[in-house]
Amino acid sequence: MQNINLIRLAAALAGTLCCLGGIWHAGRAGLSRVYAEYGLATSSLAPTDGAVRLSPSDPEAHYARALVLEDKGNLAEALREFELAVALRPRDYVFWYELALVRDNAGDREGAIAACQQSVRLAPYYGKTHWLLGNLLFRAGQREEAFAELRIASASDAVTLPHMIDLAWGTSQGDVRALLDLVQPQNDAARLTLAQYLARKGKYREAIELFRAAGTASEDERKKILQSLLSAHRFKEAYEVWSLYREENKGESSNGTNTITDPGFEGTIKPNEPGFGWQQPGPLENVRISLDATNPRSGDRSLHIEFNGNSNPSGSVITQIVLVEPDTHYKLHFAARMEDLITGGPPQIAVEEAGSAGDSRLLAALALPLESGPWRDYAMSFSTAKDAQAIIIHLNRQGCSSSPCPAFGRVWLDAFALQKQAQP
């Protein structure tokens, strides 16, 4: 019986010692993690040194020390610590990724590629590792392999796509076919991003082809490429983009040339809407526009403009861009009626070349009478320049002889039409 009791006591003591040992080791490991995290948070080397001493077999301790060493520019020692961390936890893709980075910074490109390839194998769906590997391969001269990785990265993270396109543009030296071979857009979002990029680079026809191939585009995406084309004065291409997303053509010619969109104001007018329909350029001071179904000149509605105080005479109340032929004579027809107009700067219909604000040229202007009365038809003639693509029709006001320049009263417009004229 005494021997049995001794055996039981020994077993109990052994168990207690094991528990105490476990507690001791757990305590060291826990304290090591605290030191490592503090060292990372403060970028201090001493706490990470302590973490490694407390738990030399803990990969997290070596990883933390490596990051701090790298931050302080000690690449050689950081590299050794990263390699120790990888050896202790070889299936952690983050460790391999960081090892690839520090090897690259240390000038070991082949070693960096090998480490990054291992990271990719461990995390094949993580776009960041593919992006790094693609960049490493590109700098190593392995272009095809590089862009294969970059395409995977951009498919995983769309934020990287513009950077890949920019790299491909430089590589292809402006050759759009070579650019497409490198980027290989696989979905509508990628095609639209590439179309916007090509428009900014002046490759308008190719941009339009990609835009058309995309099939669907959000309102914001459509506006971006449309605005790029309009800003570059590529009015024909801009019209094609704009017309692709119209709900109906309302009888216009297929390419929009010599045709006013919605001449009778049967559609809607949106503020700050780029394109070729009637546009309200922005908020108007003491001017209100609406579509009026009462007594139109033709169709179901007319445009109603109400002036109610001081406003900028040169500011456009409503505009429309119209595609025209170069070196051609035109007559613009429209109808208008006025009611109780009082102003020193009467409203006018003006036609300008469609160009930048600094080089626009006034082609014709016709001031509307102040007298109230029924609908009256008007016409004004003008000629386009030899390189003209488009004109802009404005409703604004003539300037006053003094400032401020208020206006009060109402104007209705309807029945616009653009007619080519024989050579004079």
TABELPE-V932700 format. One record per backbone hydrogen bond with DSSP energy under -0.5 kcal/mol. NH is the residue of the N-H (numbers start at 1). CO is the residue of the C=O. If there is no record, write none. Layout:
BEGIN
NH & CO
NH & CO
END
This chain:
BEGIN
5 & 1
6 & 2
7 & 3
8 & 4
9 & 5
10 & 6
11 & 7
12 & 8
13 & 9
14 & 10
15 & 11
16 & 12
17 & 13
18 & 14
19 & 15
20 & 16
21 & 17
22 & 18
23 & 19
24 & 20
25 & 21
26 & 22
27 & 23
28 & 24
29 & 25
30 & 26
31 & 27
32 & 28
33 & 29
34 & 30
35 & 31
36 & 32
37 & 33
38 & 34
39 & 35
40 & 36
41 & 37
42 & 38
43 & 39
44 & 39
48 & 44
49 & 45
50 & 46
51 & 47
52 & 48
53 & 49
54 & 50
55 & 51
58 & 55
59 & 57
61 & 58
62 & 58
63 & 59
64 & 60
65 & 61
66 & 62
67 & 63
68 & 64
69 & 65
70 & 66
71 & 67
72 & 68
73 & 70
74 & 69
75 & 73
78 & 74
79 & 75
80 & 76
81 & 77
82 & 78
83 & 79
84 & 80
85 & 81
86 & 82
87 & 83
88 & 84
89 & 85
92 & 89
93 & 91
96 & 92
97 & 93
98 & 94
99 & 95
100 & 96
101 & 97
102 & 98
103 & 99
104 & 100
105 & 101
106 & 102
107 & 104
108 & 103
109 & 107
112 & 108
113 & 109
114 & 110
115 & 111
116 & 112
117 & 113
118 & 114
119 & 115
120 & 116
121 & 117
122 & 118
123 & 119
126 & 123
127 & 125
129 & 126
130 & 126
131 & 127
132 & 128
133 & 129
134 & 130
135 & 131
136 & 132
137 & 133
138 & 134
139 & 135
140 & 136
141 & 138
142 & 137
143 & 141
146 & 142
147 & 143
148 & 144
149 & 145
150 & 146
151 & 147
152 & 148
153 & 149
154 & 150
155 & 151
156 & 152
157 & 153
160 & 157
161 & 158
162 & 158
164 & 160
165 & 161
166 & 162
167 & 163
168 & 164
169 & 165
170 & 166
171 & 167
172 & 168
173 & 169
174 & 169
175 & 172
176 & 174
179 & 175
180 & 176
181 & 177
182 & 178
183 & 179
184 & 180
191 & 187
192 & 188
193 & 189
194 & 190
195 & 191
196 & 192
197 & 193
198 & 194
199 & 195
200 & 196
201 & 197
202 & 199
203 & 198
204 & 202
207 & 203
208 & 204
209 & 205
210 & 206
211 & 207
212 & 208
213 & 209
214 & 210
215 & 211
215 & 212
216 & 214
222 & 218
223 & 219
224 & 220
225 & 221
226 & 222
227 & 223
228 & 224
229 & 225
230 & 226
231 & 227
232 & 228
233 & 230
234 & 229
235 & 233
238 & 234
239 & 235
240 & 236
241 & 237
242 & 238
243 & 239
244 & 240
245 & 241
245 & 242
246 & 243
252 & 249
256 & 253
258 & 323
259 & 256
263 & 260
265 & 262
270 & 278
272 & 280
273 & 270
274 & 272
279 & 319
280 & 270
281 & 279
286 & 284
287 & 284
288 & 306
290 & 304
292 & 290
292 & 302
293 & 291
295 & 293
302 & 292
303 & 413
304 & 290
305 & 303
305 & 411
306 & 288
307 & 305
307 & 409
308 & 286
309 & 407
311 & 405
313 & 311
315 & 312
317 & 395
318 & 395
319 & 279
320 & 393
322 & 391
323 & 256
324 & 389
327 & 385
328 & 325
329 & 421
330 & 382
331 & 419
332 & 380
333 & 331
333 & 417
334 & 378
335 & 414
336 & 376
337 & 412
339 & 410
341 & 370
342 & 408
344 & 406
348 & 396
349 & 366
350 & 348
350 & 394
351 & 364
352 & 392
353 & 361
354 & 390
355 & 353
359 & 356
360 & 356
363 & 351
364 & 351
366 & 349
368 & 347
373 & 338
376 & 336
378 & 334
380 & 332
382 & 330
384 & 328
388 & 385
391 & 322
392 & 352
393 & 320
394 & 350
394 & 392
395 & 318
396 & 348
397 & 313
398 & 346
407 & 309
408 & 342
409 & 307
410 & 339
411 & 305
412 & 337
413 & 303
414 & 335
416 & 263
417 & 333
419 & 331
421 & 329
END
